[in-house]
Amino acid sequence: MHILMCNDDGILADGLRRLASYLSQYYRITVVAPANEQSAKSHALTTEIPLKLDAYNGEDENPRLYALTGTPSDCMKFGLSYLLSDDMPDLVISGINHGFNLGSDVLYSGTVSAAMESCFYGIPGLALSVERYSPERGDEMHPFILELIEKIYVKGQFDGLLNINFPLRGACDWDHFKMVSQGLQTYSNIIDARINSRGQDYYWLAGELDYGAESVPTDVEYARKGYITGVALTWKQQCDVGMEAVKNILDKI
């Protein structure tokens, strides 16, 4: 089995490198990751400057490591449509991301967007994130991730995209795993306004999580309770309810 891996924290991020090394004991791994930090880049593409690819090790090594001077989506398009066009992967994995990617935040996530690129090539995808990364927590997650790949993608032949989030602590087993609906992740105090030493205004995008209860169980709620959460995603954002509503309005005109 050949797996293409990426992230948005960059090629040097421990979560990516340690997982790639662990999975290389069982699969053939190719990593194409951003040369630098690219968090919250969503599906952004680099179109106005050229991209540069650097190989971090030899052609016969496993995992095979490449760094691209672009976004996570750049990395996936480069890997899937050029670098590996004659050696396509069986699965795309993005992560382990250093921080949650829950609910509506997946719209901003470079990690999830990289995994979603697999959908455009008919390849299954898997996005992996943890509330707060540490090497110790990563090592606890690795066996469960391997088991998830084998159960869902290899034996189950799932051909879609999963977004998986791990809590900061707790057991990594199926008793603590929930497939749930995607929630709404909301924030307060989003703009942090400041004044510099010259009296000039400047701003940081910040935000504090709102912890209001949702009416139905979601990934946001269950992650806060300490569960590993799974949500099946797709690139398609069409709203069928909205489509019908507009059709009904037009029918009455």
C-alpha positions in Angstrom: 0.0 0.0 0.0 1.3 3.4 -1.0 0.3 6.4 1.2 0.9 10.1 0.3 1.2 12.3 3.4 1.0 16.1 3.9 0.2 18.6 6.7 0.0 22.4 7.1 2.5 22.7 10.0 5.4 22.1 7.6 7.9 19.4 6.7 9.7 19.7 10.0 6.7 19.3 12.2 7.0 16.4 14.6 3.5 15.2 14.2 4.0 14.5 10.5 7.5 13.1 10.7 6.9 10.7 13.5 3.7 9.4 12.0 5.3 8.9 8.6 8.2 7.0 10.3 5.8 4.8 12.2 3.6 4.0 9.2 6.7 3.3 7.0 7.0 0.0 9.0 3.8 -1.2 7.4 3.4 0.8 4.1 5.3 2.7 1.5 5.2 6.4 2.4 5.7 9.5 0.3 5.6 12.9 2.1 5.1 16.1 0.1 4.7 18.9 2.7 5.0 22.6 2.8 8.5 23.9 3.4 7.2 26.4 6.0 4.2 26.8 8.3 1.0 27.0 6.3 -1.8 26.8 9.0 -5.2 28.2 8.2 -4.5 28.3 4.4 -7.6 26.4 3.5 -7.6 25.4 -0.2 -5.3 28.4 -1.2 -3.2 27.8 -4.2 0.1 29.6 -5.2 -0.4 31.0 -8.7 1.8 34.2 -8.9 5.2 32.9 -8.0 7.0 29.6 -8.9 7.2 26.7 -6.6 10.5 24.9 -5.6 10.8 21.3 -4.5 13.5 20.0 -2.2 14.1 16.3 -1.6 15.0 15.6 2.0 16.4 12.1 1.5 17.3 9.5 -1.1 15.0 8.0 -3.6 15.1 4.5 -2.1 14.3 5.6 1.5 11.0 5.0 3.2 9.4 7.4 4.0 10.4 9.5 1.0 10.4 13.2 2.0 9.8 16.3 -0.1 9.3 19.9 0.8 7.4 22.3 -1.5 7.5 26.1 -1.2 3.7 26.3 -1.3 0.4 25.6 0.5 -0.9 22.3 1.6 -3.2 22.2 -1.5 -0.2 23.0 -3.7 1.6 20.1 -2.2 -1.3 17.7 -2.9 -1.8 18.9 -6.4 1.9 18.7 -7.1 2.1 15.2 -5.7 -1.0 13.7 -7.3 -0.9 15.3 -10.7 2.9 15.5 -11.3 5.3 13.8 -8.8 3.3 10.6 -8.4 1.3 10.6 -11.6 2.9 7.2 -12.6 2.8 5.9 -9.0 -0.5 7.0 -7.5 -1.1 6.5 -3.8 -3.8 4.3 -2.4 -4.5 6.7 0.4 -3.8 10.4 1.3 -3.2 11.3 4.9 -2.9 14.8 6.2 -1.5 15.4 9.7 -1.0 14.8 12.6 -2.0 18.5 12.9 -0.9 20.4 16.0 -4.4 21.5 17.2 -8.0 20.6 16.7 -9.8 20.9 13.3 -13.4 20.6 14.4 -16.8 21.6 13.1 -16.9 24.6 10.8 -13.2 25.2 11.3 -12.4 22.6 8.6 -13.3 25.4 6.1 -10.1 27.2 7.2 -7.9 24.2 7.8 -5.0 23.5 5.6 -4.8 20.0 7.1 -8.3 19.1 6.1 -8.0 20.8 2.7 -4.9 18.8 1.8 -6.8 15.6 2.6 -9.8 16.8 0.6 -7.7 17.2 -2.5 -7.7 13.4 -2.7 -11.4 13.5 -3.5 -10.7 15.2 -6.9 -8.5 12.2 -7.8 -10.8 9.4 -6.7 -8.5 8.5 -3.8 -9.6 8.0 -0.1 -8.4 10.7 2.3 -7.8 11.0 6.1 -7.2 14.1 8.1 -5.7 13.7 11.6 -5.5 16.3 14.3 -4.9 16.4 18.0 -6.0 19.0 20.6 -2.4 19.7 21.7 0.5 17.7 20.2 3.3 16.2 22.1 5.6 13.3 21.0 4.2 11.2 23.8 0.6 11.8 22.7 1.5 11.1 19.1 3.1 7.8 20.1 -0.2 6.8 21.9 -2.2 7.7 18.8 -0.1 5.8 16.2 -1.4 2.2 16.9 -5.0 3.4 16.8 -4.3 5.3 13.5 -2.8 2.1 12.0 -5.8 0.1 13.1 -8.2 2.7 11.7 -6.4 2.5 8.3 -6.6 -1.3 8.3 -10.3 -1.5 9.5 -11.8 1.3 7.5 -9.7 1.8 4.4 -8.1 -1.6 3.8 -10.6 -4.2 4.9 -13.7 -1.9 4.8 -12.6 -0.4 1.4 -14.0 3.0 2.4 -13.3 5.4 -0.5 -14.2 8.7 1.0 -12.7 11.3 3.4 -12.6 11.2 7.2 -11.7 14.0 9.5 -10.4 12.6 12.8 -9.7 14.6 16.0 -8.0 13.3 19.1 -8.3 14.9 22.6 -5.3 16.0 24.6 -5.4 12.8 26.8 -7.3 9.6 27.2 -7.4 6.2 25.8 -6.9 5.7 22.0 -9.3 2.9 21.4 -12.7 2.2 19.7 -14.6 2.6 23.0 -13.6 6.2 23.0 -14.3 6.8 19.3 -17.5 8.5 18.0 -18.7 9.0 14.4 -20.8 12.2 14.8 -22.2 15.1 12.9 -20.1 18.2 12.0 -20.7 21.0 14.5 -20.4 24.8 14.5 -17.2 26.2 16.0 -17.8 29.8 17.1 -15.5 32.4 18.6 -15.7 35.6 20.6 -13.2 38.5 20.7 -12.0 37.6 17.2 -10.1 40.9 16.7 -7.3 41.8 19.1 -6.7 45.5 18.6 -3.4 47.0 19.8 -1.4 50.2 19.6 2.3 50.1 18.9 5.0 52.4 20.4 4.4 55.0 17.7 0.7 55.2 18.6 -0.3 53.3 15.4 -3.2 50.8 15.5 -2.5 47.2 14.5 -4.6 44.0 14.8 -4.2 40.3 15.4 -6.8 37.8 14.3 -7.3 35.9 17.6 -10.6 34.6 19.1 -11.7 32.7 22.2 -13.8 29.5 21.8 -17.5 29.8 22.7 -18.6 26.7 24.6 -22.3 26.9 24.1 -24.2 23.6 24.0 -25.4 22.4 20.6 -28.9 21.0 20.0 -27.5 17.7 18.5 -24.4 15.7 19.3 -21.5 16.9 17.1 -17.7 16.5 16.8 -17.2 19.8 18.7 -19.3 18.6 21.7 -17.8 15.1 21.8 -14.2 16.3 21.5 -14.8 18.5 24.5 -15.9 15.4 26.4 -12.6 13.7 25.6 -13.7 11.4 22.7 -11.9 10.7 19.5 -14.3 12.1 16.9 -14.8 11.1 13.2 -16.7 13.0 10.6 -17.1 11.9 6.9 -16.6 15.0 4.7 -17.0 15.7 1.0 -15.9 18.6 -1.3 -19.5 19.2 -2.4 -21.0 22.2 -0.5 -24.4 22.3 -2.3 -27.3 22.8 0.1 -30.2 20.6 -1.0 -32.6 22.3 1.4 -31.6 25.7 0.1 -32.0 24.5 -3.5 -35.5 23.3 -2.9 -36.4 26.6 -1.0 -35.3 28.8 -3.9 -37.1 26.5 -6.5 -40.3 26.8 -4.4 -39.9 30.6 -4.3 -39.4 30.8 -8.1 -42.4 28.5 -8.7 -44.6 31.1 -6.9 -43.4 34.0 -9.0 
